Amino acid sequence: MELAEILPLLMFAALAVLLFSGYPVAFVLGGIGLAFGFIGMALGEFHFVLFGVIPSRVFGGIAESLILTAIPMFIFMGTMLEKSGAARDLLNCLQVLLRRVPGGLALAVTLMGTIMAATTGIIGASVVMMTLLSLPVMMERRYNIPLATGTIAASGTLGILIPPSIMLVIMADLLGRSVGNLFVAAVFPGLILAGLYVVYIILRCSINPALAPKPDSDFGPDKLGGILLMVLRSFIPPIVLIFMVLGSILMGVATPTEAAGVGAAGSVLLAVLNLVILPAFGVKEMDFTSKTDLNDGFQEHATGQGLIADFRHFFRVLADVAERTALTNAMLFGIFIGATLFSFVFRSLGGDDLVIEIVEALGLGSWGLLFLIMGIVFFLGFFFDWIEITLIVLPVFSPIIELMDFGTHVEKMEIVYWFAILLAVNLQTSFLTPPFGFALFYMKAVAPRGVKIQQIYKGIIPFVLIQLAGLLLVMAFPEIALWLPRMMLN
């Protein structure tokens, strides 16, 4: 085989090496694309004029993509929920509601992760926030550290699957499919995965209660009025926001991009409620140590700075959220540009044809090929982030996905959606699998001193196995992912 024929394979070899160099992923992808474009020119396999096509692909395929415009707004929404204190109040509320259930605090973390996943898809922010909020409390109550860290890491990564997910937006763009249908297809798999976490925690803590001691009997308000006020204060607002975002999509009122705008606006209103309106009425934080004060479990706002000071604080938070959103968005779109250059050169050098030839030579059939791709993605998850895997794997295998045939198991028109959900479930493991599970690094960076990385690794093992079980469930029963989209279309 001549050198020109294996250039696409050498591109992946170079990528596998240089991703460990520490350089930004966007520069690595784009640099490899440029370098192999010039190598292809020297071998007569690539023409310089083709470089002129790349800017039009960037501006026409990325900058003008209506699907990708949803990403900045989803990032803004998630960051605002974190900075406004809505996530903290939600966790406190769930702790009180589940205080009598085995592993109640771990269940509260799981439910909070599920709710936050339905409002934002920013995994790093979710894991850091949940670690800072819940891990010190779980350690104070003598929770088993591997159980605590595993629960936080797994729950914090649900946002990669449960819509609105940034990853699903990117997948829809790469596959040329409806992001709304992909959102709908991901609802049940995401909820089933969260349900499996809940079942595991309850069973394990029922068998060994010492892993998760229950809180003291005087924890939180016990009066009905205090509990109802707590629910209205901390639980209802995020649920309303979820309904605004997902409900508008499911009912056909708004496109996912429009729903992202609704969610961003809703998060601002929620921040105004938390940072300005409620403090003005003397309500700020729940007090778990009191059951008798007039606010039925709430502390009065004691800053004494007044409404103007609260508005100033809100605008400082808004400016910080806008800056963080801009930085995160710039990082993501930089990677998109680098990946566009990489995939364009790869295809121009005959990479698509080479991959199809290799697959046909293996003779695996559709099922064998599906297991091979899932195995490759799972293996890559040990070393790379989800966005790198997505932008590398999908452009390569998307032509092959179209050719798959699973008979009566999955209809031909639905294979791409089913495959995308399988890939999304699989990619969730990439955040948890060592040595480069990013959720583990996020957690270790902000965890208390007593938490060792070995305990974090030990804690995620059961949850990775649960995720693989969820992957096999969706693979064996495609209706889990496809039933709701069919209902929506009918």
VMD Tcl script that draws the C-alpha trace (Angstrom):
set ca {
  {0.00 0.00 0.00}
  {1.42 3.38 -1.03}
  {1.98 6.25 1.38}
  {-0.71 8.39 -0.29}
  {-3.32 5.68 0.35}
  {-2.73 5.54 4.09}
  {-2.54 9.30 4.74}
  {-5.97 9.30 6.46}
  {-4.77 6.59 8.86}
  {-1.61 8.56 9.56}
  {-3.78 11.58 10.36}
  {-5.44 9.62 13.17}
  {-2.10 8.34 14.39}
  {-0.80 11.91 14.58}
  {-3.98 13.01 16.34}
  {-3.68 10.21 18.92}
  {-0.13 11.33 19.74}
  {-0.56 15.11 19.69}
  {-3.72 15.16 21.83}
  {-1.43 14.18 24.71}
  {0.91 17.10 24.00}
  {-1.07 19.52 26.14}
  {-1.77 21.95 23.30}
  {-5.39 23.17 22.91}
  {-7.51 20.64 21.05}
  {-8.65 23.23 18.49}
  {-5.03 23.94 17.49}
  {-4.16 20.24 17.35}
  {-7.08 19.39 15.06}
  {-6.55 22.37 12.79}
  {-2.76 21.99 12.73}
  {-2.95 18.32 11.73}
  {-5.46 19.20 9.01}
  {-3.17 21.88 7.58}
  {-0.04 19.72 7.85}
  {-1.58 16.74 6.07}
  {-3.10 19.04 3.50}
  {0.43 20.17 2.55}
  {1.69 16.58 2.68}
  {-1.15 15.60 0.36}
  {-0.15 18.42 -1.99}
  {3.42 17.10 -2.12}
  {2.10 13.64 -3.02}
  {-0.40 14.96 -5.55}
  {-3.45 13.93 -3.48}
  {-4.59 17.40 -2.41}
  {-4.82 20.71 -4.25}
  {-3.97 24.07 -2.69}
  {-7.16 25.61 -4.03}
  {-9.16 23.33 -1.73}
  {-7.93 25.35 1.27}
  {-10.10 28.17 -0.07}
  {-13.20 26.06 0.57}
  {-12.53 25.84 4.32}
  {-13.58 29.43 5.26}
  {-16.92 28.96 3.49}
  {-17.42 25.70 5.40}
  {-16.63 27.43 8.68}
  {-18.93 30.40 8.11}
  {-21.60 28.51 6.21}
  {-21.58 25.35 8.32}
  {-20.78 26.69 11.80}
  {-21.24 30.45 12.10}
  {-24.58 30.40 10.26}
  {-25.90 27.16 11.75}
  {-29.25 27.78 13.42}
  {-28.79 24.60 15.47}
  {-25.49 25.70 16.99}
  {-26.90 29.08 18.03}
  {-28.66 27.24 20.86}
  {-25.32 26.37 22.51}
  {-24.43 29.85 23.90}
  {-27.90 30.21 25.41}
  {-27.81 26.78 27.06}
  {-24.36 27.61 28.47}
  {-25.68 30.92 29.79}
  {-28.68 29.21 31.39}
  {-26.60 26.63 33.22}
  {-24.01 29.11 34.43}
  {-26.70 31.49 35.67}
  {-28.41 28.72 37.66}
  {-25.10 27.92 39.32}
  {-24.18 31.51 40.18}
  {-27.65 32.60 41.34}
  {-27.80 29.95 44.08}
  {-30.79 28.11 42.58}
  {-28.85 24.84 42.45}
  {-27.75 25.15 46.09}
  {-31.30 25.75 47.28}
  {-32.57 22.82 45.21}
  {-30.10 20.42 46.83}
  {-31.02 21.65 50.32}
  {-34.71 21.14 49.56}
  {-34.18 17.59 48.26}
  {-32.11 16.72 51.34}
  {-35.04 17.55 53.58}
  {-37.63 15.74 51.44}
  {-35.53 12.53 51.33}
  {-34.12 12.59 54.86}
  {-35.96 9.40 55.93}
  {-35.02 7.30 52.87}
  {-31.90 5.04 52.93}
  {-29.11 7.00 51.31}
  {-31.33 10.08 51.27}
  {-28.52 12.58 50.69}
  {-27.07 10.48 47.86}
  {-30.54 10.25 46.33}
  {-30.91 14.03 46.70}
  {-27.65 14.47 44.77}
  {-28.88 12.09 42.06}
  {-32.23 13.86 41.69}
  {-30.52 17.22 41.70}
  {-28.17 16.02 38.95}
  {-31.18 14.87 36.94}
  {-33.01 18.17 37.35}
  {-29.90 20.23 36.60}
  {-29.25 18.04 33.54}
  {-32.65 19.08 32.22}
  {-31.68 22.74 32.48}
  {-28.08 22.69 31.30}
  {-25.54 20.45 29.59}
  {-22.36 21.91 31.08}
  {-20.74 18.91 32.77}
  {-17.70 20.62 34.27}
  {-19.80 23.28 35.98}
  {-22.32 20.69 37.23}
  {-19.70 18.37 38.74}
  {-17.78 21.21 40.40}
  {-20.94 22.80 41.77}
  {-22.33 19.51 43.13}
  {-18.97 18.58 44.65}
  {-18.67 21.91 46.44}
  {-22.27 21.79 47.66}
  {-22.71 18.17 48.67}
  {-19.40 16.37 49.25}
  {-18.44 18.25 52.46}
  {-21.95 17.63 53.82}
  {-21.80 13.93 52.92}
  {-18.40 13.59 54.61}
  {-19.67 15.43 57.69}
  {-22.49 12.87 57.95}
  {-19.96 10.03 57.66}
  {-21.01 8.84 54.20}
  {-18.80 6.24 52.55}
  {-16.44 8.38 50.44}
  {-16.39 6.13 47.32}
  {-20.20 6.03 47.35}
  {-20.39 9.80 47.77}
  {-17.86 10.62 45.05}
  {-19.29 8.07 42.62}
  {-22.81 9.42 43.10}
  {-21.74 13.02 42.53}
  {-19.62 12.24 39.46}
  {-22.25 10.04 37.78}
  {-25.15 12.38 38.55}
  {-23.20 15.42 37.41}
  {-22.62 13.87 33.98}
  {-26.30 13.18 33.23}
  {-26.43 16.53 31.44}
  {-24.51 15.02 28.52}
  {-27.56 12.85 27.76}
  {-30.71 14.41 29.21}
  {-31.91 17.27 26.97}
  {-31.21 20.06 26.47}
  {-27.72 18.62 25.91}
  {-25.00 20.53 24.10}
  {-23.63 17.21 22.85}
  {-26.96 16.30 21.24}
  {-27.03 19.69 19.51}
  {-23.58 19.01 18.05}
  {-24.54 15.46 17.04}
  {-27.66 16.68 15.25}
  {-25.56 19.17 13.31}
  {-22.93 16.58 12.34}
  {-25.53 13.96 11.36}
  {-27.82 16.40 9.57}
  {-30.80 15.39 11.70}
  {-33.45 17.25 13.68}
  {-32.12 18.32 17.08}
  {-35.71 18.34 18.40}
  {-36.22 14.67 17.52}
  {-32.85 13.83 19.05}
  {-33.82 15.67 22.26}
  {-37.07 13.72 22.45}
  {-35.29 10.40 21.80}
  {-32.90 11.05 24.71}
  {-35.56 11.70 27.35}
  {-36.37 8.11 28.37}
  {-32.78 6.75 28.17}
  {-31.61 9.60 30.40}
  {-34.40 9.08 32.94}
  {-33.85 5.30 32.94}
  {-30.16 5.82 33.64}
  {-31.01 8.16 36.53}
  {-33.55 5.58 37.76}
  {-30.88 2.86 37.74}
  {-28.67 5.10 39.89}
  {-31.53 5.56 42.36}
  {-32.25 1.81 42.55}
  {-28.57 1.04 43.09}
  {-28.20 3.61 45.89}
  {-31.37 2.49 47.71}
  {-30.45 -1.21 47.48}
  {-26.87 -0.72 48.57}
  {-27.74 1.60 51.45}
  {-30.57 -0.71 52.59}
  {-28.17 -3.67 52.68}
  {-25.42 -1.68 54.43}
  {-26.90 1.36 56.25}
  {-23.46 2.29 57.59}
  {-22.53 3.54 54.11}
  {-25.04 6.39 54.40}
  {-26.11 7.33 57.96}
  {-29.43 9.13 58.25}
  {-29.44 12.77 59.47}
  {-30.45 13.76 62.96}
  {-34.16 13.81 63.73}
  {-34.16 17.63 64.07}
  {-32.81 18.16 60.54}
  {-34.93 20.62 58.57}
  {-38.43 21.98 59.13}
  {-41.03 19.45 60.27}
  {-44.12 21.65 60.00}
  {-46.22 21.26 56.86}
  {-46.13 25.01 56.29}
  {-42.33 25.08 56.43}
  {-42.02 22.17 54.03}
  {-44.47 23.71 51.57}
  {-42.66 27.04 51.73}
  {-39.36 25.24 51.14}
  {-40.77 23.44 48.07}
  {-42.23 26.67 46.67}
  {-38.95 28.49 47.34}
  {-36.44 25.98 45.99}
  {-38.08 23.12 44.06}
  {-40.86 24.65 41.97}
  {-38.82 27.36 40.15}
  {-36.33 24.91 38.51}
  {-39.21 22.60 37.56}
  {-41.01 25.53 35.93}
  {-37.85 26.35 34.01}
  {-37.58 22.74 32.79}
  {-41.19 22.88 31.63}
  {-40.48 26.15 29.82}
  {-37.53 24.61 27.96}
  {-38.50 20.99 27.33}
  {-42.26 21.53 27.37}
  {-42.06 24.14 24.63}
  {-40.12 21.66 22.47}
  {-42.32 18.62 23.17}
  {-45.52 20.56 22.56}
  {-44.22 22.04 19.33}
  {-44.50 25.60 20.63}
  {-40.82 26.39 20.04}
  {-37.82 25.00 18.21}
  {-34.84 23.90 20.35}
  {-33.06 27.15 19.48}
  {-36.07 29.20 20.56}
  {-36.42 27.06 23.68}
  {-32.78 27.81 24.52}
  {-33.64 31.52 24.43}
  {-36.62 30.87 26.68}
  {-34.39 28.98 29.10}
  {-31.77 31.73 29.17}
  {-34.45 34.35 29.86}
  {-36.03 32.09 32.51}
  {-32.69 31.67 34.28}
  {-32.33 35.46 34.47}
  {-35.80 35.76 36.01}
  {-34.91 33.01 38.49}
  {-31.74 34.89 39.40}
  {-33.72 38.09 39.97}
  {-36.09 36.10 42.19}
  {-33.23 34.60 44.25}
  {-30.93 37.62 44.45}
  {-33.35 40.58 44.57}
  {-37.03 39.82 45.15}
  {-36.85 37.19 47.92}
  {-34.19 39.08 49.92}
  {-36.40 42.17 49.69}
  {-39.15 40.18 51.46}
  {-36.73 38.89 54.11}
  {-36.31 35.34 52.77}
  {-32.94 34.07 51.65}
  {-31.69 30.70 52.86}
  {-33.18 27.64 54.49}
  {-32.23 27.03 58.09}
  {-32.03 23.31 58.90}
  {-31.31 23.79 62.58}
  {-34.56 25.55 63.48}
  {-38.12 24.30 63.47}
  {-39.82 27.05 65.36}
  {-39.03 30.42 63.77}
  {-41.78 32.37 62.06}
  {-40.43 31.64 58.60}
  {-40.88 27.90 59.19}
  {-37.32 26.95 58.43}
  {-36.03 30.04 56.64}
  {-33.54 32.67 57.75}
  {-34.23 36.34 57.33}
  {-32.13 38.31 54.90}
  {-29.66 39.92 57.26}
  {-27.37 41.99 55.02}
  {-29.32 45.17 55.60}
  {-27.91 46.66 52.43}
  {-31.21 47.31 50.73}
  {-32.71 46.84 47.32}
  {-30.11 48.89 45.44}
  {-27.27 46.76 46.81}
  {-29.12 43.59 45.82}
  {-29.56 44.89 42.27}
  {-25.87 45.71 42.11}
  {-25.06 42.19 43.23}
  {-27.37 40.79 40.56}
  {-25.65 42.81 37.82}
  {-22.23 41.66 39.04}
  {-23.45 38.07 38.78}
  {-24.90 38.77 35.33}
  {-21.58 40.21 34.11}
  {-19.67 37.22 35.49}
  {-22.08 34.78 33.84}
  {-21.84 36.60 30.50}
  {-18.03 36.49 30.63}
  {-17.95 32.78 31.51}
  {-20.46 32.04 28.75}
  {-18.35 33.90 26.18}
  {-15.17 32.06 27.19}
  {-16.81 28.63 27.14}
  {-18.51 29.36 23.84}
  {-15.24 30.55 22.27}
  {-13.53 27.34 23.36}
  {-16.26 25.15 21.87}
  {-16.47 26.96 18.57}
  {-12.68 26.99 18.29}
  {-12.79 23.21 18.47}
  {-15.56 23.15 15.83}
  {-13.36 25.15 13.44}
  {-10.36 22.88 14.02}
  {-12.51 19.78 13.58}
  {-13.99 21.18 10.36}
  {-10.51 21.62 8.92}
  {-9.42 18.15 10.08}
  {-12.48 16.35 8.67}
  {-12.35 18.28 5.36}
  {-8.75 17.27 4.70}
  {-9.47 13.71 5.89}
  {-12.31 13.33 3.39}
  {-10.38 15.05 0.60}
  {-7.59 12.50 1.06}
  {-10.08 9.65 0.62}
  {-10.61 8.87 4.30}
  {-14.31 7.97 3.88}
  {-13.55 5.44 1.13}
  {-10.68 3.96 3.12}
  {-12.84 3.43 6.23}
  {-15.62 1.82 4.19}
  {-13.09 -0.51 2.53}
  {-11.67 -1.56 5.91}
  {-15.15 -2.20 7.33}
  {-16.19 -4.25 4.29}
  {-12.97 -6.25 4.50}
  {-13.72 -7.12 8.13}
  {-17.12 -8.56 7.15}
  {-18.67 -7.86 10.56}
  {-22.20 -7.07 9.43}
  {-24.33 -4.34 10.98}
  {-24.39 -5.78 14.51}
  {-20.69 -6.54 14.53}
  {-19.91 -3.07 13.25}
  {-22.17 -1.49 15.89}
  {-20.37 -3.33 18.69}
  {-17.01 -2.41 17.16}
  {-17.88 1.31 17.05}
  {-19.25 1.24 20.60}
  {-16.09 -0.54 21.76}
  {-13.88 2.03 20.04}
  {-15.82 4.92 21.57}
  {-15.67 3.35 25.04}
  {-11.91 2.81 24.67}
  {-11.35 6.37 23.45}
  {-13.28 7.56 26.51}
  {-10.38 6.46 28.70}
  {-8.17 9.10 27.09}
  {-10.25 11.81 25.37}
  {-13.11 14.20 26.10}
  {-16.57 13.69 24.58}
  {-16.28 16.59 22.15}
  {-13.01 15.25 20.75}
  {-14.51 11.77 20.33}
  {-17.70 13.12 18.76}
  {-15.96 15.36 16.27}
  {-13.54 12.58 15.33}
  {-15.84 9.55 15.23}
  {-19.04 10.91 13.68}
  {-17.53 12.41 10.51}
  {-15.67 9.13 9.93}
  {-18.50 6.69 10.62}
  {-21.54 8.72 9.52}
  {-21.40 7.37 5.92}
  {-21.31 3.82 7.31}
  {-24.20 4.41 9.72}
  {-26.43 5.22 6.76}
  {-25.65 1.76 5.28}
  {-26.49 -0.26 8.40}
  {-29.46 -2.61 8.34}
  {-30.89 -4.27 11.46}
  {-33.96 -5.81 9.87}
  {-37.11 -5.57 11.97}
  {-35.15 -4.62 15.10}
  {-34.91 -0.98 13.99}
  {-36.53 0.66 11.00}
  {-34.10 2.00 8.40}
  {-35.26 5.61 8.84}
  {-34.68 5.49 12.61}
  {-31.20 3.93 12.70}
  {-29.37 7.26 12.83}
  {-31.39 8.51 15.84}
  {-30.97 5.20 17.64}
  {-27.23 5.19 16.96}
  {-26.88 8.78 18.19}
  {-28.53 7.90 21.53}
  {-26.34 4.81 21.90}
  {-23.31 6.98 21.26}
  {-24.51 9.57 23.79}
  {-24.99 6.94 26.53}
  {-21.57 5.51 25.71}
  {-19.91 8.92 25.78}
  {-21.19 9.59 29.29}
  {-18.72 6.96 30.48}
  {-15.86 9.05 29.03}
  {-16.29 11.50 31.92}
  {-15.83 8.75 34.51}
  {-13.30 6.28 33.13}
  {-9.71 6.74 34.37}
  {-7.00 7.78 33.76}
  {-8.41 10.89 32.03}
  {-12.03 10.98 33.20}
  {-12.62 14.73 33.25}
  {-15.38 14.57 35.87}
  {-12.88 12.89 38.21}
  {-10.38 15.69 37.72}
  {-13.07 18.34 38.22}
  {-14.06 16.65 41.46}
  {-10.54 16.15 42.78}
  {-9.71 19.81 42.13}
  {-12.41 21.07 44.50}
  {-12.84 18.10 46.89}
  {-11.83 18.39 50.57}
  {-8.26 17.40 51.43}
  {-9.24 14.03 52.87}
  {-10.56 12.70 49.55}
  {-8.01 10.63 47.63}
  {-8.07 10.03 43.89}
  {-8.08 6.27 44.57}
  {-11.37 6.65 46.45}
  {-12.85 8.58 43.52}
  {-11.74 5.86 41.06}
  {-13.22 3.17 43.30}
  {-16.50 5.05 43.61}
  {-17.16 5.38 39.87}
  {-16.77 1.67 39.03}
  {-20.39 0.66 39.89}
  {-21.77 3.66 38.02}
  {-19.75 2.93 34.88}
  {-21.15 -0.63 34.98}
  {-24.66 0.83 35.37}
  {-24.06 3.08 32.34}
  {-22.94 0.07 30.28}
  {-26.07 -1.78 31.42}
  {-28.13 1.20 30.26}
  {-26.32 1.10 26.91}
  {-27.18 -2.58 26.46}
  {-30.81 -1.90 27.42}
  {-31.19 0.77 24.72}
  {-29.37 -1.49 22.27}
  {-31.63 -4.47 23.02}
  {-34.85 -2.42 23.25}
  {-34.71 0.45 20.71}
  {-38.24 1.48 21.72}
  {-36.71 3.11 24.82}
  {-35.26 5.78 22.54}
  {-37.66 5.66 19.60}
  {-41.14 5.37 21.15}
  {-41.50 9.01 22.22}
  {-40.31 10.49 18.87}
  {-42.83 8.26 17.06}
  {-45.58 9.47 19.38}
  {-44.60 13.09 18.79}
  {-44.63 12.62 15.01}
  {-48.02 10.90 15.11}
}
mol new
graphics top color blue
foreach p $ca { graphics top sphere $p radius 0.5 }
foreach p [lrange $ca 0 end-1] q [lrange $ca 1 end] { graphics top cylinder $p $q radius 0.2 }
display resetview
